[in-house]
Amino acid sequence: MEEVYDTYMKSEKTLCQLLSIVSFICIAIAVFGIFSLVTLSCQQRRKEIAIRKVNGANIGIILNLFFREYLLLLVFSSFFAFPLGYVMMKHWLENYIKQTPIEWWLYAVIFIGMGLVIFLSIIWRVWKAARQNPAEVLKSE
């Protein structure tokens, strides 16, 4: 009996390691995608940022425009991803005799973590775009 249990646990540990590696790769791809999307959006909206600065907008107002847009995307994607993730985890945990509950705070941590990643991507890229001289941006357009 011990031998069967050890074999089962070994396969579970291997699966856990594989899922950890795949999860890390997926998170890295998502972070690069978010950063690329913010960079592209800043590049396309350079003229808008320059006109807003000429009209008196400070960097905080410009950052707020981008934060609002990407926060809506985060909320919308979480609305679909969290229930799907819950169903998949619940289905996976049904195979175990001793099941652990899926806590709500796990989803809050994921939401806050992704919000932080988006926030850091936006603040770095938009800060750089908003610090440009509006005269140079408008002259080149």
PyMOL commands that set and color helices and strands:
alter all, ss='L'
color gray80, all
select helices_A, chain A and resi 2-44+46-54+59-93+104-130+134-140
alter helices_A, ss='H'
color red, helices_A
deselect
rebuild
show_as cartoon
